[in-house]
Amino acid sequence: KDYTNTSFKDFENIAGQDVFTTAVEFQEYLDYLKRNGHLNYRIESLSPVGPEMNLMLPGDSGPNRSVCLVSNDYLGFSQHPKIKEAVIKGTEMFGTGSGASPAIGGHFIYHQQLEKKIAEFYRRKDAILYTTGYTANSATLQCLLHKEDIAILDMAVHASIYEGVSKTNVKTFLHNNLEMLEQVLRMAKDKYRTKMVIIDGVYSQDGDLAPLDRIAELTHRYGAYLVVDDAHGIGVVGENGRGVIEHYNAFDQVDIITGTFSKALGNIGGYVIAKPELINYLKFQSKQHLFSTTATPAVLGIIRAIELIDEEPQWRAKLWQNISYLKNGLTGLGLDVGTTASAVVPVKVGDIPRTLEAGRRLLRAGVYTNPIMYPAVSKKDARIRMNVMATHTTEHLDKVLSAFADIRDLLFIPGAR
Ligand code: PMP
């Protein structure tokens, strides 16, 4: 069977076919990918998150030492001794679990402290915690938007936002296209009750920023609210690591900020920041918050990580040095890194088969990257995506650049140059 243009999405919901039958067909597709070295999901690492990891590659009998560009642990904080110490202290003081959901006794002093800490980090008063960044987006939007309302999304927002708006009216606009956004806002103005424009601060596939200042102005001019997910911006973008909101000095211009502790903060969990009344509304109305067990005492490590963003700015400085070094090296090879302005660095390839093959060859050369394709990006826009870390050394990045130089011919569309 020819699977050249097949994607995971083709198996999502096959009309008239029972899901157990679909699963069998899907397994055949997975086996095909595996045989060709193109199954790059769930590669097993035997070592901690880091700039290098020991990977068990399919078909190998022992681990491979690889330079890793697949982690959102941008500042290396998941391994920071001071943060580990805070996690250990939290565990010693409070144990390994929180025992219940906030509705029935799972709300502890450390949750309260973290809510305050993350809100103050963005110069606000109150925040609400969720199990993950994914849930923060999906749960909040599900709770706030209904049939009489509309969600206006940049096409490239994260999957969790798409999931959150499944019960309300939805219009998308082309990525970062302000004319189209304005058209939608004009249409929606008198037609819907609550209108929300929802964008990412840093886009996870291109690493580019939203033009937040202009979007905020437009959104408010048409009586809509602005929601910004800055999952990849916090700790990375902005002089003091306050993300895209700081980059545009838009602290007062965003109605709802969402984000995650799982990337630059090196832990897990999501948050939502807004006016105290709205946060309180969510605290008592949002089911995924109320009825899901709260974070473990390891949140003491998140509190410490937020402090270290201010106390140890050298990690952010080193990260930006690494980003420039990698980007300059790649463009020096004639490769297209698009419009990135963050720690997410793509190399545009084009079609899916060449992207998968590039990912395989890089992996075999000891360079672990993410081939990204439809449905995460459009069908002709597949790419190799990398996440740079502060803990990458020049030697690591030179190894990456040399692996790209070796597969350079594969990366250009045949006949295009
Ligand atoms: N928003 C964006 C833009 C993301 O890239 C991610 C990452 N996976 C999330 C939200 C979800 O965060 P988490 O991994 O904490 O669920």
Residues whose N, C-alpha, C, O or C-beta is under 5 A from the ligand:
A	BS01	PMP	T132 G133 Y134 H158 D200 V202 S204 D229 A231 T260 S262 G269
